[in-house]
């Protein structure tokens, strides 16, 4: 799993993992350590999204409107 995302992951990215797959639970500890090793912080989705005063552009990016 890490090899597939390590060169693509960046600040603000969301990683979707399905808990019903065979190796997700086994890989989670390693993935968390690797992500933190890239100086990225793991947060809840609710901390990433704007709840008020925003627009979504053509790329699906949520933008805060001042």
Predicted model as a PDB file, atoms N, CA, C, CB and O in Angstrom, pLDDT in the B-factor column:
MODEL        1                                                                  
ATOM      1  N   UNK A   1       0.821  -1.191   0.000  1.00 84.00           N  
ATOM      2  CA  UNK A   1       0.000   0.000   0.000  1.00 84.00           C  
ATOM      3  C   UNK A   1       0.867   1.258   0.000  1.00 84.00           C  
ATOM      4  CB  UNK A   1      -0.936  -0.003   1.204  1.00 84.00           C  
ATOM      5  O   UNK A   1       0.615   2.187  -0.767  1.00 84.00           O  
ATOM      6  N   UNK A   2       1.886   1.289   0.856  1.00 90.00           N  
ATOM      7  CA  UNK A   2       2.725   2.477   0.955  1.00 90.00           C  
ATOM      8  C   UNK A   2       3.413   2.775  -0.370  1.00 90.00           C  
ATOM      9  CB  UNK A   2       3.765   2.301   2.058  1.00 90.00           C  
ATOM     10  O   UNK A   2       3.494   3.936  -0.772  1.00 90.00           O  
ATOM     11  N   UNK A   3       3.899   1.768  -1.042  1.00 91.00           N  
ATOM     12  CA  UNK A   3       4.581   1.987  -2.318  1.00 91.00           C  
ATOM     13  C   UNK A   3       3.674   2.640  -3.354  1.00 91.00           C  
ATOM     14  CB  UNK A   3       5.106   0.673  -2.858  1.00 91.00           C  
ATOM     15  O   UNK A   3       4.152   3.374  -4.219  1.00 91.00           O  
ATOM     16  N   UNK A   4       2.383   2.383  -3.276  1.00 89.00           N  
ATOM     17  CA  UNK A   4       1.447   2.989  -4.233  1.00 89.00           C  
ATOM     18  C   UNK A   4       1.171   4.450  -3.951  1.00 89.00           C  
ATOM     19  CB  UNK A   4       0.151   2.235  -4.229  1.00 89.00           C  
ATOM     20  O   UNK A   4       0.849   5.198  -4.874  1.00 89.00           O  
ATOM     21  N   UNK A   5       1.289   4.887  -2.691  1.00 90.00           N  
ATOM     22  CA  UNK A   5       0.919   6.272  -2.366  1.00 90.00           C  
ATOM     23  C   UNK A   5       2.087   7.173  -1.989  1.00 90.00           C  
ATOM     24  CB  UNK A   5      -0.057   6.269  -1.249  1.00 90.00           C  
ATOM     25  O   UNK A   5       1.931   8.394  -1.994  1.00 90.00           O  
ATOM     26  N   UNK A   6       3.246   6.620  -1.663  1.00 92.00           N  
ATOM     27  CA  UNK A   6       4.328   7.412  -1.066  1.00 92.00           C  
ATOM     28  C   UNK A   6       4.790   8.595  -1.910  1.00 92.00           C  
ATOM     29  CB  UNK A   6       5.494   6.529  -0.803  1.00 92.00           C  
ATOM     30  O   UNK A   6       5.174   9.622  -1.352  1.00 92.00           O  
ATOM     31  N   UNK A   7       4.765   8.485  -3.218  1.00 94.00           N  
ATOM     32  CA  UNK A   7       5.213   9.586  -4.066  1.00 94.00           C  
ATOM     33  C   UNK A   7       4.073  10.514  -4.481  1.00 94.00           C  
ATOM     34  CB  UNK A   7       5.892   9.038  -5.296  1.00 94.00           C  
ATOM     35  O   UNK A   7       4.302  11.513  -5.163  1.00 94.00           O  
ATOM     36  N   UNK A   8       2.862  10.191  -4.078  1.00 93.00           N  
ATOM     37  CA  UNK A   8       1.692  10.976  -4.473  1.00 93.00           C  
ATOM     38  C   UNK A   8       1.076  11.751  -3.322  1.00 93.00           C  
ATOM     39  CB  UNK A   8       0.654  10.076  -5.073  1.00 93.00           C  
ATOM     40  O   UNK A   8       0.335  12.706  -3.555  1.00 93.00           O  
ATOM     41  N   UNK A   9       1.358  11.372  -2.106  1.00 93.00           N  
ATOM     42  CA  UNK A   9       0.684  11.923  -0.941  1.00 93.00           C  
ATOM     43  C   UNK A   9       1.233  13.302  -0.578  1.00 93.00           C  
ATOM     44  CB  UNK A   9       0.825  10.976   0.243  1.00 93.00           C  
ATOM     45  O   UNK A   9       2.439  13.544  -0.636  1.00 93.00           O  
ATOM     46  N   UNK A  10       0.324  14.196  -0.204  1.00 91.00           N  
ATOM     47  CA  UNK A  10       0.724  15.536   0.200  1.00 91.00           C  
ATOM     48  C   UNK A  10      -0.286  16.139   1.161  1.00 91.00           C  
ATOM     49  CB  UNK A  10       0.889  16.432  -1.018  1.00 91.00           C  
ATOM     50  O   UNK A  10      -1.309  15.530   1.470  1.00 91.00           O  
ATOM     51  N   UNK A  11       0.011  17.332   1.623  1.00 89.00           N  
ATOM     52  CA  UNK A  11      -0.853  18.024   2.576  1.00 89.00           C  
ATOM     53  C   UNK A  11      -2.253  18.194   2.007  1.00 89.00           C  
ATOM     54  CB  UNK A  11      -0.264  19.388   2.946  1.00 89.00           C  
ATOM     55  O   UNK A  11      -2.418  18.605   0.859  1.00 89.00           O  
ATOM     56  N   UNK A  12      -3.256  17.879   2.810  1.00 82.00           N  
ATOM     57  CA  UNK A  12      -4.650  18.031   2.407  1.00 82.00           C  
ATOM     58  C   UNK A  12      -5.224  16.840   1.676  1.00 82.00           C  
ATOM     59  CB  UNK A  12      -4.788  19.221   1.555  1.00 82.00           C  
ATOM     60  O   UNK A  12      -6.418  16.818   1.379  1.00 82.00           O  
ATOM     61  N   UNK A  13      -4.403  15.848   1.378  1.00 88.00           N  
ATOM     62  CA  UNK A  13      -4.892  14.664   0.671  1.00 88.00           C  
ATOM     63  C   UNK A  13      -5.732  13.789   1.594  1.00 88.00           C  
ATOM     64  CB  UNK A  13      -3.718  13.855   0.102  1.00 88.00           C  
ATOM     65  O   UNK A  13      -5.548  13.765   2.811  1.00 88.00           O  
ATOM     66  N   UNK A  14      -6.644  13.085   0.976  1.00 87.00           N  
ATOM     67  CA  UNK A  14      -7.496  12.147   1.704  1.00 87.00           C  
ATOM     68  C   UNK A  14      -7.177  10.752   1.211  1.00 87.00           C  
ATOM     69  CB  UNK A  14      -9.015  12.478   1.516  1.00 87.00           C  
ATOM     70  O   UNK A  14      -7.164  10.504   0.005  1.00 87.00           O  
ATOM     71  N   UNK A  15      -6.920   9.842   2.129  1.00 86.00           N  
ATOM     72  CA  UNK A  15      -6.641   8.450   1.779  1.00 86.00           C  
ATOM     73  C   UNK A  15      -7.857   7.633   2.181  1.00 86.00           C  
ATOM     74  CB  UNK A  15      -5.332   7.918   2.482  1.00 86.00           C  
ATOM     75  O   UNK A  15      -8.221   7.578   3.356  1.00 86.00           O  
ATOM     76  N   UNK A  16      -8.474   7.006   1.207  1.00 85.00           N  
ATOM     77  CA  UNK A  16      -9.627   6.151   1.467  1.00 85.00           C  
ATOM     78  C   UNK A  16      -9.143   4.720   1.605  1.00 85.00           C  
ATOM     79  CB  UNK A  16     -10.690   6.273   0.337  1.00 85.00           C  
ATOM     80  O   UNK A  16      -8.495   4.183   0.707  1.00 85.00           O  
ATOM     81  N   UNK A  17      -9.461   4.107   2.730  1.00 84.00           N  
ATOM     82  CA  UNK A  17      -9.090   2.715   2.966  1.00 84.00           C  
ATOM     83  C   UNK A  17     -10.349   1.956   3.351  1.00 84.00           C  
ATOM     84  CB  UNK A  17      -7.989   2.591   4.077  1.00 84.00           C  
ATOM     85  O   UNK A  17     -11.148   2.424   4.163  1.00 84.00           O  
ATOM     86  N   UNK A  18     -10.513   0.807   2.774  1.00 82.00           N  
ATOM     87  CA  UNK A  18     -11.677  -0.022   3.067  1.00 82.00           C  
ATOM     88  C   UNK A  18     -11.314  -1.008   4.168  1.00 82.00           C  
ATOM     89  CB  UNK A  18     -12.171  -0.769   1.794  1.00 82.00           C  
ATOM     90  O   UNK A  18     -10.321  -1.728   4.063  1.00 82.00           O  
ATOM     91  N   UNK A  19     -12.113  -1.040   5.213  1.00 81.00           N  
ATOM     92  CA  UNK A  19     -11.792  -1.911   6.343  1.00 81.00           C  
ATOM     93  C   UNK A  19     -12.116  -3.372   6.103  1.00 81.00           C  
ATOM     94  CB  UNK A  19     -12.519  -1.447   7.553  1.00 81.00           C  
ATOM     95  O   UNK A  19     -11.784  -4.213   6.939  1.00 81.00           O  
ATOM     96  N   UNK A  20     -12.746  -3.700   5.002  1.00 80.00           N  
ATOM     97  CA  UNK A  20     -13.083  -5.093   4.736  1.00 80.00           C  
ATOM     98  C   UNK A  20     -12.033  -5.837   3.938  1.00 80.00           C  
ATOM     99  CB  UNK A  20     -14.375  -5.163   4.019  1.00 80.00           C  
ATOM    100  O   UNK A  20     -12.201  -7.025   3.665  1.00 80.00           O  
ATOM    101  N   UNK A  21     -10.938  -5.162   3.550  1.00 82.00           N  
ATOM    102  CA  UNK A  21      -9.909  -5.837   2.768  1.00 82.00           C  
ATOM    103  C   UNK A  21      -8.949  -6.593   3.678  1.00 82.00           C  
ATOM    104  CB  UNK A  21      -9.141  -4.827   1.909  1.00 82.00           C  
ATOM    105  O   UNK A  21      -8.843  -6.308   4.871  1.00 82.00           O  
ATOM    106  N   UNK A  22      -8.265  -7.545   3.101  1.00 82.00           N  
ATOM    107  CA  UNK A  22      -7.455  -8.479   3.873  1.00 82.00           C  
ATOM    108  C   UNK A  22      -6.312  -7.821   4.649  1.00 82.00           C  
ATOM    109  CB  UNK A  22      -6.895  -9.515   2.959  1.00 82.00           C  
ATOM    110  O   UNK A  22      -6.063  -8.199   5.794  1.00 82.00           O  
ATOM    111  N   UNK A  23      -5.614  -6.852   4.062  1.00 83.00           N  
ATOM    112  CA  UNK A  23      -4.389  -6.346   4.677  1.00 83.00           C  
ATOM    113  C   UNK A  23      -4.494  -4.932   5.260  1.00 83.00           C  
ATOM    114  CB  UNK A  23      -3.303  -6.369   3.671  1.00 83.00           C  
ATOM    115  O   UNK A  23      -3.499  -4.417   5.772  1.00 83.00           O  
ATOM    116  N   UNK A  24      -5.643  -4.303   5.200  1.00 85.00           N  
ATOM    117  CA  UNK A  24      -5.769  -2.928   5.687  1.00 85.00           C  
ATOM    118  C   UNK A  24      -5.416  -2.818   7.169  1.00 85.00           C  
ATOM    119  CB  UNK A  24      -7.188  -2.415   5.453  1.00 85.00           C  
ATOM    120  O   UNK A  24      -4.591  -1.983   7.541  1.00 85.00           O  
ATOM    121  N   UNK A  25      -6.008  -3.624   7.999  1.00 85.00           N  
ATOM    122  CA  UNK A  25      -5.749  -3.539   9.441  1.00 85.00           C  
ATOM    123  C   UNK A  25      -4.287  -3.837   9.752  1.00 85.00           C  
ATOM    124  CB  UNK A  25      -6.658  -4.512  10.208  1.00 85.00           C  
ATOM    125  O   UNK A  25      -3.694  -3.199  10.621  1.00 85.00           O  
ATOM    126  N   UNK A  26      -3.707  -4.798   9.049  1.00 87.00           N  
ATOM    127  CA  UNK A  26      -2.303  -5.149   9.274  1.00 87.00           C  
ATOM    128  C   UNK A  26      -1.360  -4.024   8.858  1.00 87.00           C  
ATOM    129  CB  UNK A  26      -1.953  -6.421   8.514  1.00 87.00           C  
ATOM    130  O   UNK A  26      -0.286  -3.877   9.442  1.00 87.00           O  
ATOM    131  N   UNK A  27      -1.735  -3.238   7.872  1.00 89.00           N  
ATOM    132  CA  UNK A  27      -0.872  -2.197   7.317  1.00 89.00           C  
ATOM    133  C   UNK A  27      -1.040  -0.843   7.988  1.00 89.00           C  
ATOM    134  CB  UNK A  27      -1.135  -2.055   5.857  1.00 89.00           C  
ATOM    135  O   UNK A  27      -0.194   0.033   7.810  1.00 89.00           O  
ATOM    136  N   UNK A  28      -2.089  -0.651   8.740  1.00 89.00           N  
ATOM    137  CA  UNK A  28      -2.431   0.672   9.258  1.00 89.00           C  
ATOM    138  C   UNK A  28      -1.324   1.287  10.113  1.00 89.00           C  
ATOM    139  CB  UNK A  28      -3.697   0.586  10.065  1.00 89.00           C  
ATOM    140  O   UNK A  28      -0.995   2.457   9.924  1.00 89.00           O  
ATOM    141  N   UNK A  29      -0.749   0.545  11.035  1.00 92.00           N  
ATOM    142  CA  UNK A  29       0.301   1.080  11.893  1.00 92.00           C  
ATOM    143  C   UNK A  29       1.495   1.552  11.066  1.00 92.00           C  
ATOM    144  CB  UNK A  29       0.746   0.025  12.911  1.00 92.00           C  
ATOM    145  O   UNK A  29       2.028   2.633  11.316  1.00 92.00           O  
ATOM    146  N   UNK A  30       1.917   0.763  10.095  1.00 93.00           N  
ATOM    147  CA  UNK A  30       3.036   1.119   9.235  1.00 93.00           C  
ATOM    148  C   UNK A  30       2.709   2.353   8.409  1.00 93.00           C  
ATOM    149  CB  UNK A  30       3.401  -0.048   8.320  1.00 93.00           C  
ATOM    150  O   UNK A  30       3.550   3.242   8.271  1.00 93.00           O  
ATOM    151  N   UNK A  31       1.500   2.424   7.855  1.00 93.00           N  
ATOM    152  CA  UNK A  31       1.104   3.568   7.041  1.00 93.00           C  
ATOM    153  C   UNK A  31       1.095   4.854   7.861  1.00 93.00           C  
ATOM    154  CB  UNK A  31      -0.272   3.329   6.425  1.00 93.00           C  
ATOM    155  O   UNK A  31       1.558   5.891   7.386  1.00 93.00           O  
ATOM    156  N   UNK A  32       0.585   4.801   9.053  1.00 94.00           N  
ATOM    157  CA  UNK A  32       0.552   5.977   9.926  1.00 94.00           C  
ATOM    158  C   UNK A  32       1.971   6.462  10.204  1.00 94.00           C  
ATOM    159  CB  UNK A  32      -0.177   5.655  11.255  1.00 94.00           C  
ATOM    160  O   UNK A  32       2.243   7.661  10.128  1.00 94.00           O  
ATOM    161  N   UNK A  33       2.868   5.550  10.522  1.00 95.00           N  
ATOM    162  CA  UNK A  33       4.259   5.931  10.805  1.00 95.00           C  
ATOM    163  C   UNK A  33       4.933   6.525   9.576  1.00 95.00           C  
ATOM    164  CB  UNK A  33       5.057   4.719  11.299  1.00 95.00           C  
ATOM    165  O   UNK A  33       5.674   7.501   9.691  1.00 95.00           O  
ATOM    166  N   UNK A  34       4.688   5.956   8.414  1.00 95.00           N  
ATOM    167  CA  UNK A  34       5.283   6.467   7.179  1.00 95.00           C  
ATOM    168  C   UNK A  34       4.748   7.867   6.843  1.00 95.00           C  
ATOM    169  CB  UNK A  34       5.002   5.499   6.013  1.00 95.00           C  
ATOM    170  O   UNK A  34       5.509   8.751   6.449  1.00 95.00           O  
ATOM    171  N   UNK A  35       3.453   8.053   7.001  1.00 95.00           N  
ATOM    172  CA  UNK A  35       2.835   9.355   6.729  1.00 95.00           C  
ATOM    173  C   UNK A  35       3.401  10.405   7.682  1.00 95.00           C  
ATOM    174  CB  UNK A  35       1.289   9.274   6.866  1.00 95.00           C  
ATOM    175  O   UNK A  35       3.770  11.498   7.253  1.00 95.00           O  
ATOM    176  N   UNK A  36       3.471  10.085   8.947  1.00 96.00           N  
ATOM    177  CA  UNK A  36       4.029  11.014   9.920  1.00 96.00           C  
ATOM    178  C   UNK A  36       5.514  11.254   9.665  1.00 96.00           C  
ATOM    179  CB  UNK A  36       3.818  10.487  11.337  1.00 96.00           C  
ATOM    180  O   UNK A  36       6.024  12.337   9.951  1.00 96.00           O  
ATOM    181  N   UNK A  37       6.208  10.257   9.131  1.00 95.00           N  
ATOM    182  CA  UNK A  37       7.619  10.399   8.788  1.00 95.00           C  
ATOM    183  C   UNK A  37       7.856  11.383   7.653  1.00 95.00           C  
ATOM    184  CB  UNK A  37       8.188   9.062   8.417  1.00 95.00           C  
ATOM    185  O   UNK A  37       8.967  11.888   7.489  1.00 95.00           O  
ATOM    186  N   UNK A  38       6.822  11.658   6.872  1.00 94.00           N  
ATOM    187  CA  UNK A  38       6.911  12.671   5.812  1.00 94.00           C  
ATOM    188  C   UNK A  38       6.480  14.034   6.338  1.00 94.00           C  
ATOM    189  CB  UNK A  38       6.043  12.271   4.601  1.00 94.00           C  
ATOM    190  O   UNK A  38       6.222  14.952   5.560  1.00 94.00           O  
ATOM    191  N   UNK A  39       6.403  14.164   7.657  1.00 95.00           N  
ATOM    192  CA  UNK A  39       5.988  15.395   8.336  1.00 95.00           C  
ATOM    193  C   UNK A  39       4.579  15.816   7.955  1.00 95.00           C  
ATOM    194  CB  UNK A  39       6.955  16.518   8.019  1.00 95.00           C  
ATOM    195  O   UNK A  39       4.282  17.008   7.872  1.00 95.00           O  
ATOM    196  N   UNK A  40       3.717  14.846   7.725  1.00 94.00           N  
ATOM    197  CA  UNK A  40       2.302  15.105   7.463  1.00 94.00           C  
ATOM    198  C   UNK A  40       1.514  14.753   8.713  1.00 94.00           C  
ATOM    199  CB  UNK A  40       1.789  14.291   6.228  1.00 94.00           C  
ATOM    200  O   UNK A  40       1.855  13.814   9.431  1.00 94.00           O  
ATOM    201  N   UNK A  41       0.482  15.497   8.960  1.00 94.00           N  
ATOM    202  CA  UNK A  41      -0.361  15.279  10.133  1.00 94.00           C  
ATOM    203  C   UNK A  41      -1.625  14.545   9.715  1.00 94.00           C  
ATOM    204  CB  UNK A  41      -0.711  16.622  10.825  1.00 94.00           C  
ATOM    205  O   UNK A  41      -2.217  14.862   8.684  1.00 94.00           O  
ATOM    206  N   UNK A  42      -2.032  13.586  10.495  1.00 93.00           N  
ATOM    207  CA  UNK A  42      -3.266  12.844  10.228  1.00 93.00           C  
ATOM    208  C   UNK A  42      -4.386  13.493  11.028  1.00 93.00           C  
ATOM    209  CB  UNK A  42      -3.117  11.322  10.595  1.00 93.00           C  
ATOM    210  O   UNK A  42      -4.295  13.627  12.248  1.00 93.00           O  
ATOM    211  N   UNK A  43      -5.443  13.894  10.329  1.00 92.00           N  
ATOM    212  CA  UNK A  43      -6.580  14.556  10.975  1.00 92.00           C  
ATOM    213  C   UNK A  43      -7.879  13.916  10.494  1.00 92.00           C  
ATOM    214  CB  UNK A  43      -6.578  16.086  10.677  1.00 92.00           C  
ATOM    215  O   UNK A  43      -7.905  13.174   9.512  1.00 92.00           O  
ATOM    216  N   UNK A  44      -8.950  14.226  11.213  1.00 88.00           N  
ATOM    217  CA  UNK A  44     -10.277  13.758  10.798  1.00 88.00           C  
ATOM    218  C   UNK A  44     -10.732  14.543   9.578  1.00 88.00           C  
ATOM    219  CB  UNK A  44     -11.307  13.901  11.954  1.00 88.00           C  
ATOM    220  O   UNK A  44     -10.347  15.699   9.399  1.00 88.00           O  
ATOM    221  N   UNK A  45     -11.541  13.925   8.748  1.00 85.00           N  
ATOM    222  CA  UNK A  45     -12.106  14.587   7.571  1.00 85.00           C  
ATOM    223  C   UNK A  45     -12.810  15.883   7.982  1.00 85.00           C  
ATOM    224  CB  UNK A  45     -13.094  13.644   6.835  1.00 85.00           C  
ATOM    225  O   UNK A  45     -12.729  16.887   7.275  1.00 85.00           O  
ATOM    226  N   UNK A  46     -13.491  15.856   9.113  1.00 86.00           N  
ATOM    227  CA  UNK A  46     -14.241  17.033   9.549  1.00 86.00           C  
ATOM    228  C   UNK A  46     -13.339  18.247   9.778  1.00 86.00           C  
ATOM    229  CB  UNK A  46     -15.003  16.716  10.822  1.00 86.00           C  
ATOM    230  O   UNK A  46     -13.813  19.383   9.769  1.00 86.00           O  
ATOM    231  N   UNK A  47     -12.031  18.008   9.985  1.00 87.00           N  
ATOM    232  CA  UNK A  47     -11.102  19.113  10.158  1.00 87.00           C  
ATOM    233  C   UNK A  47     -10.622  19.671   8.824  1.00 87.00           C  
ATOM    234  CB  UNK A  47      -9.919  18.670  10.984  1.00 87.00           C  
ATOM    235  O   UNK A  47     -10.065  20.768   8.783  1.00 87.00           O  
ATOM    236  N   UNK A  48     -10.827  18.941   7.739  1.00 82.00           N  
ATOM    237  CA  UNK A  48     -10.360  19.368   6.423  1.00 82.00           C  
ATOM    238  C   UNK A  48     -11.389  20.154   5.630  1.00 82.00           C  
ATOM    239  CB  UNK A  48      -9.946  18.180   5.634  1.00 82.00           C  
ATOM    240  O   UNK A  48     -11.032  20.947   4.759  1.00 82.00           O  
ATOM    241  N   UNK A  49     -12.649  19.942   5.924  1.00 87.00           N  
ATOM    242  CA  UNK A  49     -13.677  20.548   5.076  1.00 87.00           C  
ATOM    243  C   UNK A  49     -14.201  21.843   5.678  1.00 87.00           C  
ATOM    244  CB  UNK A  49     -14.829  19.573   4.859  1.00 87.00           C  
ATOM    245  O   UNK A  49     -14.299  21.999   6.895  1.00 87.00           O  
ATOM    246  N   UNK A  50     -14.534  22.764   4.784  1.00 89.00           N  
ATOM    247  CA  UNK A  50     -15.195  23.994   5.213  1.00 89.00           C  
ATOM    248  C   UNK A  50     -16.671  23.689   5.362  1.00 89.00           C  
ATOM    249  CB  UNK A  50     -14.955  25.169   4.201  1.00 89.00           C  
ATOM    250  O   UNK A  50     -17.258  23.011   4.519  1.00 89.00           O  
ATOM    251  N   UNK A  51     -17.263  24.178   6.412  1.00 91.00           N  
ATOM    252  CA  UNK A  51     -18.677  23.916   6.663  1.00 91.00           C  
ATOM    253  C   UNK A  51     -19.552  25.079   6.219  1.00 91.00           C  
ATOM    254  CB  UNK A  51     -18.904  23.632   8.138  1.00 91.00           C  
ATOM    255  O   UNK A  51     -20.751  24.900   6.008  1.00 91.00           O  
ATOM    256  N   UNK A  52     -18.971  26.270   6.073  1.00 93.00           N  
ATOM    257  CA  UNK A  52     -19.716  27.463   5.674  1.00 93.00           C  
ATOM    258  C   UNK A  52     -18.864  28.313   4.746  1.00 93.00           C  
ATOM    259  CB  UNK A  52     -20.153  28.282   6.912  1.00 93.00           C  
ATOM    260  O   UNK A  52     -17.635  28.249   4.782  1.00 93.00           O  
ATOM    261  N   UNK A  53     -19.525  29.108   3.917  1.00 95.00           N  
ATOM    262  CA  UNK A  53     -18.875  30.116   3.090  1.00 95.00           C  
ATOM    263  C   UNK A  53     -17.782  29.540   2.179  1.00 95.00           C  
ATOM    264  CB  UNK A  53     -18.283  31.181   3.974  1.00 95.00           C  
ATOM    265  O   UNK A  53     -16.630  29.966   2.249  1.00 95.00           O  
ATOM    266  N   UNK A  54     -18.142  28.577   1.328  1.00 95.00           N  
ATOM    267  CA  UNK A  54     -17.181  27.970   0.430  1.00 95.00           C  
ATOM    268  C   UNK A  54     -17.805  27.702  -0.939  1.00 95.00           C  
ATOM    269  CB  UNK A  54     -16.644  26.677   1.031  1.00 95.00           C  
ATOM    270  O   UNK A  54     -19.026  27.687  -1.093  1.00 95.00           O  
ATOM    271  N   UNK A  55     -16.944  27.494  -1.918  1.00 95.00           N  
ATOM    272  CA  UNK A  55     -17.358  27.042  -3.241  1.00 95.00           C  
ATOM    273  C   UNK A  55     -16.509  25.825  -3.598  1.00 95.00           C  
ATOM    274  CB  UNK A  55     -17.209  28.183  -4.316  1.00 95.00           C  
ATOM    275  O   UNK A  55     -15.453  25.602  -3.006  1.00 95.00           O  
ATOM    276  N   UNK A  56     -16.971  25.047  -4.561  1.00 94.00           N  
ATOM    277  CA  UNK A  56     -16.210  23.909  -5.060  1.00 94.00           C  
ATOM    278  C   UNK A  56     -15.923  24.170  -6.530  1.00 94.00           C  
ATOM    279  CB  UNK A  56     -16.983  22.554  -4.854  1.00 94.00           C  
ATOM    280  O   UNK A  56     -16.842  24.397  -7.317  1.00 94.00           O  
ATOM    281  N   UNK A  57     -14.635  24.136  -6.904  1.00 94.00           N  
ATOM    282  CA  UNK A  57     -14.267  24.432  -8.288  1.00 94.00           C  
ATOM    283  C   UNK A  57     -14.430  23.210  -9.199  1.00 94.00           C  
ATOM    284  CB  UNK A  57     -12.828  24.934  -8.348  1.00 94.00           C  
ATOM    285  O   UNK A  57     -14.861  22.147  -8.753  1.00 94.00           O  
ATOM    286  N   UNK A  58     -14.081  23.376 -10.482  1.00 94.00           N  
ATOM    287  CA  UNK A  58     -14.269  22.319 -11.478  1.00 94.00           C  
ATOM    288  C   UNK A  58     -13.462  21.058 -11.165  1.00 94.00           C  
ATOM    289  CB  UNK A  58     -13.887  22.834 -12.849  1.00 94.00           C  
ATOM    290  O   UNK A  58     -13.791  19.973 -11.643  1.00 94.00           O  
ATOM    291  N   UNK A  59     -12.416  21.202 -10.369  1.00 92.00           N  
ATOM    292  CA  UNK A  59     -11.575  20.056 -10.015  1.00 92.00           C  
ATOM    293  C   UNK A  59     -12.052  19.354  -8.748  1.00 92.00           C  
ATOM    294  CB  UNK A  59     -10.139  20.504  -9.836  1.00 92.00           C  
ATOM    295  O   UNK A  59     -11.458  18.365  -8.320  1.00 92.00           O  
ATOM    296  N   UNK A  60     -13.113  19.862  -8.158  1.00 89.00           N  
ATOM    297  CA  UNK A  60     -13.632  19.274  -6.933  1.00 89.00           C  
ATOM    298  C   UNK A  60     -12.948  19.796  -5.678  1.00 89.00           C  
ATOM    299  CB  UNK A  60     -13.493  17.790  -6.992  1.00 89.00           C  
ATOM    300  O   UNK A  60     -13.133  19.243  -4.594  1.00 89.00           O  
ATOM    301  N   UNK A  61     -12.157  20.861  -5.818  1.00 89.00           N  
ATOM    302  CA  UNK A  61     -11.462  21.449  -4.678  1.00 89.00           C  
ATOM    303  C   UNK A  61     -12.381  22.426  -3.965  1.00 89.00           C  
ATOM    304  CB  UNK A  61     -10.167  22.155  -5.128  1.00 89.00           C  
ATOM    305  O   UNK A  61     -13.012  23.277  -4.592  1.00 89.00           O  
ATOM    306  N   UNK A  62     -12.448  22.293  -2.656  1.00 91.00           N  
ATOM    307  CA  UNK A  62     -13.274  23.174  -1.848  1.00 91.00           C  
ATOM    308  C   UNK A  62     -12.463  24.427  -1.518  1.00 91.00           C  
ATOM    309  CB  UNK A  62     -13.761  22.457  -0.550  1.00 91.00           C  
ATOM    310  O   UNK A  62     -11.354  24.321  -0.996  1.00 91.00           O  
ATOM    311  N   UNK A  63     -12.999  25.604  -1.813  1.00 93.00           N  
ATOM    312  CA  UNK A  63     -12.315  26.870  -1.595  1.00 93.00           C  
ATOM    313  C   UNK A  63     -13.103  27.749  -0.646  1.00 93.00           C  
ATOM    314  CB  UNK A  63     -12.088  27.593  -2.916  1.00 93.00           C  
ATOM    315  O   UNK A  63     -14.307  27.939  -0.814  1.00 93.00           O  
ATOM    316  N   UNK A  64     -12.412  28.286   0.358  1.00 93.00           N  
ATOM    317  CA  UNK A  64     -13.038  29.157   1.333  1.00 93.00           C  
ATOM    318  C   UNK A  64     -13.238  30.528   0.714  1.00 93.00           C  
ATOM    319  CB  UNK A  64     -12.193  29.249   2.621  1.00 93.00           C  
ATOM    320  O   UNK A  64     -12.321  31.067   0.094  1.00 93.00           O  
ATOM    321  N   UNK A  65     -14.414  31.095   0.872  1.00 93.00           N  
ATOM    322  CA  UNK A  65     -14.710  32.441   0.385  1.00 93.00           C  
ATOM    323  C   UNK A  65     -14.588  33.415   1.544  1.00 93.00           C  
ATOM    324  CB  UNK A  65     -16.132  32.514  -0.255  1.00 93.00           C  
ATOM    325  O   UNK A  65     -15.336  33.332   2.519  1.00 93.00           O  
ATOM    326  N   UNK A  66     -13.647  34.331   1.433  1.00 83.00           N  
ATOM    327  CA  UNK A  66     -13.460  35.339   2.494  1.00 83.00           C  
ATOM    328  C   UNK A  66     -14.610  36.297   2.547  1.00 83.00           C  
ATOM    329  CB  UNK A  66     -12.171  36.110   2.288  1.00 83.00           C  
ATOM    330  O   UNK A  66     -14.619  37.207   3.377  1.00 83.00           O  
TER     331      UNK A  66                                                      
ENDMDL                                                                          
END                                                                             
